Amino acid sequence: MRAMVLEEQPGELRLRDVPTPEPGPGQVLIRVSTCGVCRTDGDCRYCREGRENLCERARFTGYDIDGGYAGFAVADQRFCFPLPAAIDDAHVAPLLCAGMIGFRALRIAGDGVNLGLFGFGSSAHILCQIAAAEGRRVFAFTRPGDRSGQDFALSLGAAWAGGSDEVPPELLDAAIVFAPVGSLIIDALKVSARGARVVSAGIHMSDIPSFPYELLWEERSLHSVANLTRSDGSALLELAARHRVTPQVEVLPLEQANQALAAIRSGASEGSTVLKL
């Protein structure tokens, strides 16, 4: 089968012909149609509590085991989801990574009406549609001067869009920071109402600068997100189908995986990118 393989670090992915994997006990063999482009065992106490996203022995697809940039992949059958029949492969693929980790962040953020999204990439553009469909007011923060990104957010239901250096017209009940920039945590706190939750949805982030306690006072709180649970995944797919969430996707051939990753790193990608096999 064809696969994009990382043979050394640092380095780029290379197209190779490799053997089709053989599923082991408890695994299923999956034929890959499209794979979303992202940067990113069940026996510990967290797993027993239904918090498998915090598993101490977790093995991640595309990191610990071969991922989906290939014709076939194997997966633990306990962590596979039935996909909504109403959503085609290219549009369901972004939901399985960007959508699910974003939805986990949304659950932690709570039910506040005014929701701020800092960084408007693949995750945020999916969450914006869900939040707007649920009657929330979405305030989208982009890089300063990114008028195209702000217009994109408004087209998906955001009530307001502006640069991260701007003050929104209303205080936020909750904020999710997708961009891996620590100072955005402080920016979010500055425009948050009393009792607001600020959630960092990234795996990595630059250092958060020191800030005066008064920004956190009045029961504002900071949270991080680690991966997702099966409950998160099932709930997101049901909501996406019910609200007819439609990720904006750019479909590229498998061979252009490196270009797709570069576009995401640079912020040139709008919406989501998927690889077509």
N, C-alpha and C positions, 0 to 999 in steps of 0.2 A: 504494500500500500504506500501511497505518497504521504509524507509527513514533513513538517518543518521542525528541524532538530537543532537544539542548542548544544554544540559540541564542546565549547569552552567558554569560560567566563573571564573577563568580559568578551563579548563577541556577538555576532548576529546569528539569526536563525538561518539554517541552510536546508534546501529542499533535498530530501533523500528518499530512496525506496527502502522500506524496512518491513520486516515480517508483521503480519496481522497479529495483534496480541491474542493470547489464549486466556479466557476468563477462568479464574480460580474459584474455589469454594465460596459461595455467597456473592459472586460477582456476575454481572451481565455484560455481554458484548453489545456495544452501541455503534451503529453505522452513523457517522457524522455527516450531516447535510450542510449545516452552517454552524459556525462557532463565533461567539461574540469575542471582541478584542478588549481585554482589560489589562490592568497592571496588578495586576494582582496575582478511633477504634471503638468505642461504644461501651466501655466497661469501667470507666472511672466514675467518681461520684457526680461530676457535672453531667455526664450522660444519663446516669440514673435519675437525675433531677429534671431531665428534659432540657438541659442547657448544654447540649452537645457542641455548641459553638465555642465553648471554653474547654473542650477536651484537652487533657494534658498529653495525649498520645495521638493527636489528630494527624492525618496524612492528607495533604492537599493536592488536588488534581492540578497538574501543570507546574508543581513545585516538588513535591515528594514522589509523585508518580506521573507517568506520561499523561499529557492533557489532550485537548480536542483539536489541536492543529494537525490533524491526521485523518485518514479515511475511516479509521475505527478507533474506539477507546473502550477500556473496561471501567466499570464503576461498581461500587458496593450497592447491591440491589436495595438495601434499606434506605439509601439516600437518593433514589431516583424519583422523579415526579412525573405523573401523567400530564401531558401538555394539552392546553385548551385547543380543541379542534378548530375554533373560529380564528385562531391566530396562526399565520403562516410561519415557516421556519425562520426566515430572515428577521421577522419582527418579534418572535418569541425568544430568539437567542440572547438579545441584550437584557431581557428580564431575568435570565438565569444567573447573572453575576451583578451587573450594575444595578439592575432593578431590585434584586433581593437584598443586597447589602444596604441599599438606600432605604428600602422598606423597613429593615431592622432599625435603622436610625430613626425613621419616622415613628415607629412604635415607641422607642425610648423617649422621643421628643414630647410625646403626649398629645392631647387633643386640643391644644390651644388653637384659636381661630387664626391669628396672625402668625404665619410661618415664614421665616427667612431662610433662603437657600443661598449659601455663599460658595460661589463656583458653579457655573451652569453647564456641566458636561453631561456625560451619558446618564449617570444616576439622577441628577437633578432634573433633567428634562422629562424623565419618566415620572418622578415623584410629583412634579408640578402638575401633571395631568391628573394624577390620583387625588391630590389634595384639592385641586380646583373642583373636581367632580364631587367631592365630599362637602363642598361648601366652605372650604377654608379660603382665606385671602393669602396669596403667595406673594412674597416680596423677594425678587431675584437680584442678587448682587454679583456683578461680573467684574472683570478687570476694568479699571478706570478707562473710559473712552471707548469701550467695546460696544458701540452702538448696534452692531449686527447681532451680537449675543443678546443684548437687551431686547431688541425687536423679536428675536426668536423666543425668548421667555414670554413676552406679551402675547405672542401668537398661540402659545400653548395654555393660556389661561391665567398667567400671572396678573395680579392687580397693579403691580408697580415693578419697574426694573431700573436699576441704576448701577453706578460704580460702587466698589467696596469702600470708596472714600466719601460716599454720599450718605445723607441721613434720610431714611424713609419717612413718609408722611405720618406713619403711626408706629408706636412701639411694638416690638415683637413679643408674642407669647412663648415662642420657641424658635430656635435657629439650628440649622444643620450646616456644618462647615465641611464641604467636600474638598476644597483646594488644600493642599498640604502645606499651608502657610500659617505658622503659629500665631502671627500677629492678628490674623482674622478672628481668632477666638476673642481677643480684646475688642475688636471692632464690633463683634456680635453682642458682647456684653454691654457695650456703650449704648446700643439702641434697643435693649431688651427691657420689658416691663418687669415689675416685681413678680417674683415667683417663676420667672422664665427658665427654661432649660436650654442650654447650649450644648449641642452634641457634635463631637468630632467623628466623622464617618470614615476617616482614612486609616490605612495601615501604618503609614509613616507620616511624620509631620516635622517641620522645622521647630526649633525651640520656641516655646511660648514666652514672650518677654514678661518681666515682672509688671505688675499693675496694682493700683491702689485697691484696698479691700472694699471700698465703697462701691466698686463696680459689681462685686459679688454679693454684697449685703442685700438685705430684703428678700432672702430666700431664693436668689438666683442660684443655679447649680450648673456644674460642668460634668459631662459624661463622655465616655468613649464607646466605640462599637467594635466588637470582635466577631467577624464572620456572621453566620446566621444559623437558625435552627430549621428543622423540617417544617415546623409550624409556620415560621415566617414565609418559607417558600410556597407552601400550599395556599396560605392566605393571599399572598401577592398574586399568584396566578389566577385565583378566583376573582379578585378585585379587577385585575387587568382585563379579564374577559367581560366582566359585568359592566365596567365603565368604558369599554372599547378603547383602552389605552393603546396608542399607536406610536411606538418609538420611531424617530426619524433615523433611518439607517443609510449608510453608504456601504454597498456590497462590493467587496474586492475579491479577486481570486486568491487561493491559498498562497501562491507564490509571492504575493505582495504583503506578507505578514510584517516584514520589517518596516515597510513604508507606513503601514497602518499604525504600528506602535510608535513610530517617530512622530506622526501627526498628533497622536494623543499626548505624547510628552510635551510637544510644543504648543498645545492648545489650538492647533489649526483645525481639528476635527469638530464638527458641529453635530450634536446628537450622538449616535452610536455608530460603530463600525463593526461589520461582521465579515468573516471569511467564508467564501462559498467553495465547496468541494465538488 
